[in-house]
């Protein structure tokens, strides 16, 4: 049976909420339109996963948040604070931002880095121009529900020819299952700019018993000649359903690099797509995931080629334990006219239990002759001969399995250019393998 939304999504309720938050009229109307659309649209239908059977109704209610200093943030947030934020940090707790900092140097260059709700008031022209253009709000019930109810989030704008040398970082934190947790990230990199954005999406120790839904969306607009690195690490508790959509629209000679650590403990829908509109545009996606216990996961990475000589690379590696199941989809679509395009993808799944399941589905959809494309996929158990070899050298079976798993994930993790992200991924991998 499909679950019903426990949080009302109606034009009247959304309009009242938006007005209480003193949002601009255009945003109030956008939310109201999305609420109307959510009533008639269907949930997305990812390959072999019935998310409509999940408990999608625990959306929570909006709870206003108070500003806080770094010292006042919960211990779980303190533990993952960057050693040096260099004045570029945003923290969202449940329904809203509680801490924002951007260095004067970047402000002087015209860089905007704040929560999306503040940006909608203070930079309305920019936000209105791009919001829900990469992810249309009427795409399905999930996008419409998110457009109606999103809160907090992140807005980044990097002006033309500006290169941001240090990562812009965000911590999106949930410790109240009754509070709505639906951040929306909007990143706009203007022509010939450069920026790296990193966020950590985590749960606290409180409120882990009640079911909750984290629904988030990230829209990345990469103008001609710009370069964007978008890194995100998710580690929410097993009571949380994680529904995360990411889209990048990439212009001429521009590039997007995705770094995604789906290390969530509950059910997961993760969908990341690059739309390569420009000639010479590129996309590089690296995804790792570990499934444990009875998790049910759908992880999809996509690239759609419209531009000539565009290039996409995708690598996904997943480790499945216990009774966890994962459907790993890689989709490369080369449209008519995208001559000289190249799309390569690799999906590999390592299963540690006979009850675990992992499906790797590489898909190539080619509508143009003068292109190159390729894929590779594998699903298998831990190699018994490797285990035996390591044990013959005095290593325990458990430690031998851990070494093989780290070796399996290393080609992706070691290729991540951000040391802080590599370190955080390694800590979470250690935790999930020890759970």
C-alpha positions as CSV (number, residue, x, y, z in Angstrom):
1,X,0.0,0.0,0.0
2,X,1.2,3.5,-0.8
3,X,1.6,5.7,2.3
4,X,-0.2,8.9,2.7
5,X,1.6,12.2,3.5
6,X,1.3,12.8,7.3
7,X,2.5,16.4,6.7
8,X,-0.3,18.2,4.8
9,X,0.7,19.6,1.5
10,X,-1.9,22.0,0.4
11,X,-2.0,25.5,-1.2
12,X,-3.5,27.0,1.9
13,X,-1.1,25.5,4.4
14,X,2.0,26.2,2.3
15,X,0.9,29.8,1.6
16,X,0.4,30.4,5.3
17,X,3.8,28.9,6.2
18,X,5.6,31.0,3.5
19,X,3.9,34.2,4.7
20,X,4.8,33.5,8.3
21,X,8.4,33.1,7.2
22,X,8.1,36.5,5.4
23,X,9.1,35.0,2.1
24,X,8.7,37.1,-1.1
25,X,5.4,36.8,-2.9
26,X,6.9,35.0,-5.9
27,X,8.2,32.2,-3.7
28,X,4.9,31.9,-1.9
29,X,3.2,31.4,-5.2
30,X,5.9,28.9,-6.4
31,X,5.3,26.8,-3.2
32,X,1.6,27.0,-3.7
33,X,1.7,25.8,-7.3
34,X,4.0,22.9,-6.3
35,X,1.5,21.9,-3.5
36,X,-1.3,21.8,-6.1
37,X,0.9,19.7,-8.5
38,X,1.8,17.3,-5.7
39,X,-1.8,16.2,-5.4
40,X,-1.9,14.7,-8.9
41,X,1.6,13.6,-9.7
42,X,3.0,10.1,-8.9
43,X,6.1,9.2,-7.0
44,X,9.2,8.4,-9.1
45,X,9.6,4.8,-10.2
46,X,13.3,3.9,-10.1
47,X,14.4,0.6,-11.6
48,X,13.3,-2.4,-9.4
49,X,12.6,-0.3,-6.3
50,X,9.1,0.5,-5.1
51,X,9.7,3.7,-3.1
52,X,5.9,4.2,-2.9
53,X,6.0,1.3,-0.4
54,X,8.3,3.1,1.9
55,X,7.1,5.3,4.8
56,X,7.2,8.6,2.8
57,X,4.7,10.3,5.1
58,X,7.1,11.2,7.9
59,X,8.0,14.6,6.5
60,X,7.8,16.4,9.8
61,X,6.6,20.0,10.5
62,X,8.5,23.2,10.1
63,X,10.3,24.4,13.3
64,X,12.0,27.7,13.3
65,X,15.7,27.5,14.4
66,X,17.7,29.9,16.5
67,X,21.1,31.3,15.5
68,X,24.0,29.7,17.3
69,X,27.8,30.1,17.6
70,X,30.0,27.2,16.7
71,X,30.6,26.5,20.4
72,X,26.8,26.1,20.9
73,X,26.3,23.5,18.2
74,X,25.6,19.9,19.2
75,X,28.6,17.5,19.9
76,X,27.8,15.6,16.7
77,X,28.3,18.8,14.7
78,X,31.4,19.8,16.7
79,X,33.0,16.4,15.8
80,X,32.8,17.0,12.0
81,X,33.6,20.7,11.9
82,X,36.4,21.4,9.5
83,X,39.7,22.2,11.2
84,X,39.9,25.4,9.2
85,X,36.7,26.8,7.8
86,X,38.6,29.9,6.5
87,X,35.4,31.9,7.0
88,X,33.3,29.7,4.7
89,X,30.8,27.6,6.6
90,X,27.1,27.2,6.8
91,X,25.3,25.0,9.3
92,X,21.6,23.9,9.0
93,X,19.9,22.2,12.0
94,X,16.7,20.5,11.1
95,X,14.4,23.1,9.4
96,X,16.7,26.1,9.2
97,X,20.2,27.6,9.1
98,X,21.7,28.4,12.5
99,X,25.2,29.5,11.5
100,X,26.6,31.3,8.4
101,X,30.1,32.7,7.7
102,X,31.7,34.0,4.6
103,X,35.1,35.7,4.5
104,X,35.3,39.4,3.7
105,X,37.7,38.6,0.9
106,X,35.1,36.5,-0.9
107,X,32.3,39.0,-0.2
108,X,34.5,41.7,-1.8
109,X,34.8,39.5,-5.0
110,X,31.0,39.2,-5.2
111,X,30.7,35.7,-4.0
112,X,27.4,34.8,-2.3
113,X,27.2,32.0,0.2
114,X,24.2,31.8,2.5
115,X,21.1,29.8,3.1
116,X,18.6,29.7,0.3
117,X,15.8,31.3,2.3
118,X,17.9,34.4,3.1
119,X,19.0,34.5,-0.6
120,X,15.4,34.5,-1.8
121,X,14.8,37.7,0.1
122,X,18.2,39.5,-0.4
123,X,19.1,38.2,-3.9
124,X,15.7,37.6,-5.4
125,X,16.6,38.3,-9.0
126,X,19.3,35.6,-9.0
127,X,17.4,33.0,-7.1
128,X,14.2,33.5,-9.1
129,X,16.1,33.1,-12.4
130,X,17.5,29.7,-11.5
131,X,15.4,28.0,-8.8
132,X,13.8,24.8,-10.1
133,X,15.2,25.2,-13.6
134,X,17.5,22.2,-13.4
135,X,14.9,20.2,-11.5
136,X,11.4,21.1,-12.6
137,X,9.1,21.2,-9.7
138,X,6.4,19.3,-11.7
139,X,8.7,16.4,-12.6
140,X,7.0,14.0,-10.2
141,X,5.4,13.9,-6.7
142,X,8.8,14.0,-5.0
143,X,9.9,17.2,-6.8
144,X,6.6,18.9,-6.2
145,X,6.5,18.0,-2.6
146,X,10.0,19.2,-2.1
147,X,9.3,22.5,-4.0
148,X,6.4,23.1,-1.6
149,X,8.1,22.2,1.6
150,X,11.9,22.8,1.3
151,X,13.6,24.7,4.1
152,X,17.0,26.2,4.9
153,X,19.3,24.9,2.2
154,X,22.3,26.6,0.6
155,X,22.7,29.3,-2.1
156,X,26.0,29.9,-3.8
157,X,26.8,32.4,-6.6
158,X,30.3,32.8,-8.0
159,X,30.7,35.8,-10.4
160,X,32.3,35.7,-13.8
161,X,36.1,35.1,-13.8
162,X,36.2,34.5,-10.0
163,X,38.0,31.5,-8.7
164,X,37.3,30.4,-5.1
165,X,40.4,28.6,-3.9
166,X,39.1,27.2,-0.7
167,X,36.0,24.9,-0.4
168,X,32.7,26.3,0.6
169,X,31.4,23.9,3.3
170,X,28.1,23.1,4.8
171,X,26.8,20.8,7.6
172,X,23.2,19.8,7.2
173,X,22.2,18.3,10.6
174,X,19.1,16.5,11.8
175,X,18.4,15.7,15.5
176,X,14.6,16.1,15.7
177,X,12.6,13.5,13.7
178,X,9.5,15.6,14.1
179,X,11.0,18.7,12.4
180,X,11.0,18.9,8.6
181,X,14.5,18.4,7.1
182,X,14.4,19.3,3.4
183,X,17.4,21.4,2.3
184,X,17.6,22.7,-1.2
185,X,21.0,23.6,-2.7
186,X,21.3,26.0,-5.6
187,X,24.8,26.7,-6.9
188,X,25.4,29.0,-9.8
189,X,28.9,29.3,-11.3
190,X,29.1,32.1,-13.8
191,X,31.4,32.1,-16.8
192,X,35.0,31.1,-16.3
193,X,34.6,30.8,-12.5
194,X,35.7,28.0,-10.3
195,X,34.3,26.7,-7.0
196,X,34.3,23.6,-4.8
197,X,31.3,22.9,-2.5
198,X,31.3,20.2,0.2
199,X,28.5,19.2,2.5
200,X,27.9,16.6,5.2
201,X,24.4,15.4,5.8
202,X,24.2,13.8,9.2
203,X,21.9,12.7,12.0
204,X,22.3,13.3,15.7
205,X,21.8,10.9,18.6
206,X,18.4,12.4,19.6
207,X,15.2,11.4,17.8
208,X,16.5,8.2,16.2
209,X,13.5,6.1,17.1
210,X,10.7,8.0,15.2
211,X,10.6,7.6,11.4
212,X,11.7,10.6,9.3
213,X,12.2,11.6,5.7
214,X,15.1,13.7,4.4
215,X,14.1,15.0,1.0
216,X,16.7,17.2,-0.6
217,X,17.5,18.6,-4.1
218,X,20.7,20.1,-5.5
219,X,20.7,22.3,-8.7
220,X,24.1,23.2,-10.1
221,X,24.3,25.7,-13.0
222,X,27.7,25.7,-14.6
223,X,28.2,28.5,-17.1
224,X,30.6,28.5,-20.1
225,X,34.2,27.7,-19.0
226,X,33.3,27.3,-15.4
227,X,34.5,24.4,-13.2
228,X,32.5,23.1,-10.3
229,X,33.4,20.3,-7.8
230,X,30.3,19.2,-5.7
231,X,31.1,16.8,-2.9
232,X,28.5,15.4,-0.5
233,X,28.7,12.7,2.2
234,X,25.4,11.3,3.7
235,X,25.3,9.5,7.0
236,X,21.8,9.6,8.4
237,X,20.4,7.1,11.0
238,X,18.4,4.0,10.0
239,X,15.1,5.7,11.0
240,X,15.5,8.2,8.2
241,X,14.6,7.7,4.5
242,X,17.0,9.6,2.4
243,X,15.6,11.0,-0.9
244,X,18.3,13.0,-2.7
245,X,18.1,14.4,-6.2
246,X,21.1,16.2,-7.9
247,X,21.2,17.9,-11.3
248,X,23.8,19.9,-13.1
249,X,23.3,21.8,-16.3
250,X,26.7,22.3,-18.0
251,X,27.5,24.9,-20.7
252,X,30.3,25.1,-23.3
253,X,33.7,24.0,-22.1
254,X,32.5,23.8,-18.6
255,X,32.8,20.9,-16.1
256,X,31.1,19.3,-13.2
257,X,32.8,16.8,-10.8
258,X,30.5,14.9,-8.5
259,X,31.9,13.2,-5.4
260,X,29.2,11.3,-3.6
261,X,29.4,9.1,-0.4
262,X,26.1,7.4,0.1
263,X,26.9,5.9,3.5
264,X,23.4,6.3,4.9
265,X,22.0,3.7,7.3
266,X,18.3,3.7,6.1
267,X,16.5,3.3,2.8
268,X,18.0,5.5,0.1
269,X,17.0,7.0,-3.2
270,X,20.0,8.8,-4.7
271,X,19.7,10.2,-8.3
272,X,22.5,12.3,-9.8
273,X,22.4,13.7,-13.4
274,X,24.6,15.9,-15.5
275,X,23.0,17.5,-18.5
276,X,25.8,18.4,-20.9
277,X,24.3,21.1,-23.0
278,X,27.5,22.7,-24.1
279,X,30.1,21.8,-26.7
280,X,33.2,20.5,-24.9
281,X,31.4,20.1,-21.6
282,X,32.4,17.4,-19.2
283,X,31.1,15.4,-16.2
284,X,33.0,13.2,-13.8
285,X,31.0,11.3,-11.2
286,X,32.5,9.2,-8.4
287,X,30.0,7.3,-6.1
288,X,30.7,4.9,-3.2
289,X,28.1,3.2,-1.0
290,X,27.9,0.6,1.7
291,X,24.7,-1.2,2.5
292,X,24.1,-2.9,5.9
293,X,21.4,-4.7,7.8
294,X,18.1,-4.6,5.8
295,X,18.7,-1.4,3.8
296,X,17.0,-0.9,0.5
297,X,18.9,1.4,-1.9
298,X,18.4,2.8,-5.4
299,X,21.5,4.6,-6.7
300,X,21.4,6.2,-10.1
301,X,24.0,8.2,-12.0
302,X,23.1,9.8,-15.3
303,X,24.7,11.8,-18.1
304,X,22.7,13.3,-21.0
305,X,24.9,14.5,-23.9
306,X,23.6,17.4,-26.1
307,X,26.9,19.2,-26.8
308,X,29.4,18.1,-29.4
309,X,32.7,16.6,-28.0
310,X,31.1,16.4,-24.6
311,X,32.5,13.8,-22.2
312,X,31.1,11.9,-19.2
313,X,32.8,9.5,-16.8
314,X,31.0,7.5,-14.1
315,X,32.4,5.2,-11.5
316,X,30.2,3.6,-8.8
317,X,31.4,1.1,-6.2
318,X,29.1,-0.5,-3.6
319,X,29.6,-3.0,-0.8
320,X,26.6,-4.9,0.5
321,X,26.4,-6.7,3.9
322,X,23.8,-8.6,5.8
323,X,20.4,-8.5,4.0
324,X,21.0,-5.2,2.3
325,X,19.9,-4.7,-1.3
326,X,21.0,-2.2,-3.9
327,X,20.0,-1.4,-7.4
328,X,22.9,0.5,-9.1
329,X,22.0,2.2,-12.4
330,X,24.3,4.0,-14.7
331,X,22.7,5.8,-17.6
332,X,24.5,7.4,-20.5
333,X,22.3,9.1,-23.1
334,X,23.8,10.6,-26.2
335,X,21.3,12.7,-28.1
336,X,21.2,13.2,-31.9
337,X,23.7,15.9,-32.9
338,X,26.1,15.3,-30.1
339,X,28.9,14.3,-32.4
340,X,32.3,13.2,-31.0
341,X,30.7,12.7,-27.6
342,X,32.2,10.1,-25.3
343,X,30.5,8.4,-22.3
344,X,32.2,5.8,-20.1
345,X,30.7,4.2,-17.0
346,X,31.6,1.4,-14.5
347,X,29.5,-0.1,-11.8
348,X,30.9,-2.7,-9.4
349,X,29.2,-4.4,-6.4
350,X,30.9,-6.5,-3.8
351,X,28.6,-8.7,-1.6
352,X,29.7,-9.9,1.8
353,X,26.7,-12.1,2.6
354,X,24.7,-14.7,0.7
355,X,21.6,-12.8,1.7
356,X,22.8,-9.5,0.4
357,X,21.8,-8.5,-3.1
358,X,23.3,-6.0,-5.6
359,X,22.3,-5.4,-9.2
360,X,24.5,-3.3,-11.5
361,X,22.6,-2.0,-14.5
362,X,24.7,-0.1,-17.1
363,X,22.6,1.5,-19.8
364,X,23.7,3.2,-23.0
365,X,21.2,5.1,-25.1
366,X,22.8,6.3,-28.3
367,X,21.0,8.4,-30.9
368,X,24.1,9.6,-32.8
369,X,26.6,7.6,-34.9
370,X,29.8,9.5,-34.6
371,X,30.4,8.9,-30.8
372,X,32.3,6.6,-28.5
373,X,30.7,5.0,-25.4
374,X,31.5,2.1,-23.1
375,X,30.4,0.4,-19.9
376,X,31.6,-2.2,-17.4
377,X,29.7,-3.9,-14.6
378,X,30.4,-6.6,-12.1
379,X,28.6,-8.2,-9.1
380,X,30.3,-10.8,-7.0
381,X,31.3,-12.2,-3.6
382,X,34.5,-11.6,-1.7
383,X,37.2,-13.8,-3.4
384,X,37.8,-16.8,-1.2
385,X,41.4,-17.3,-2.6
386,X,42.3,-13.7,-1.5
387,X,40.9,-14.4,1.9
388,X,42.9,-17.7,2.2
389,X,46.1,-15.9,1.0
390,X,45.8,-13.2,3.6
391,X,44.9,-15.7,6.4
392,X,48.0,-17.7,5.4
393,X,50.0,-14.6,6.3
394,X,48.6,-14.6,9.8
395,X,45.8,-12.2,9.3
396,X,42.4,-13.0,10.8
397,X,39.4,-13.7,8.4
398,X,37.6,-10.5,9.6
399,X,40.6,-8.3,9.0
400,X,41.3,-10.0,5.7
401,X,37.7,-9.1,4.5
402,X,38.2,-5.5,5.7
403,X,41.5,-5.2,3.7
404,X,39.8,-6.5,0.6
405,X,36.9,-4.1,1.0
406,X,39.2,-1.2,1.4
407,X,41.1,-2.3,-1.7
408,X,37.8,-2.5,-3.5
409,X,36.8,1.0,-2.6
410,X,40.3,2.5,-2.8
411,X,40.3,3.3,-6.6
412,X,37.4,5.7,-6.0
413,X,38.3,7.1,-2.6
414,X,42.0,7.7,-3.4
415,X,41.0,9.6,-6.6
416,X,39.0,12.2,-4.6
417,X,41.1,15.4,-4.7
418,X,39.8,16.7,-1.4
419,X,41.7,15.4,1.6
420,X,38.9,16.3,4.1
421,X,36.3,14.4,2.1
422,X,38.7,11.4,1.8
423,X,39.2,11.4,5.6
424,X,35.5,11.7,6.4
425,X,34.7,8.9,4.0
426,X,37.3,6.6,5.5
427,X,36.0,7.2,9.0
428,X,32.4,6.4,7.9
429,X,33.5,3.3,6.0
430,X,35.3,2.1,9.1
431,X,32.1,2.7,11.1
432,X,29.8,0.9,8.7
433,X,32.1,-2.1,8.3
434,X,32.3,-2.4,12.1
435,X,28.6,-2.1,12.7
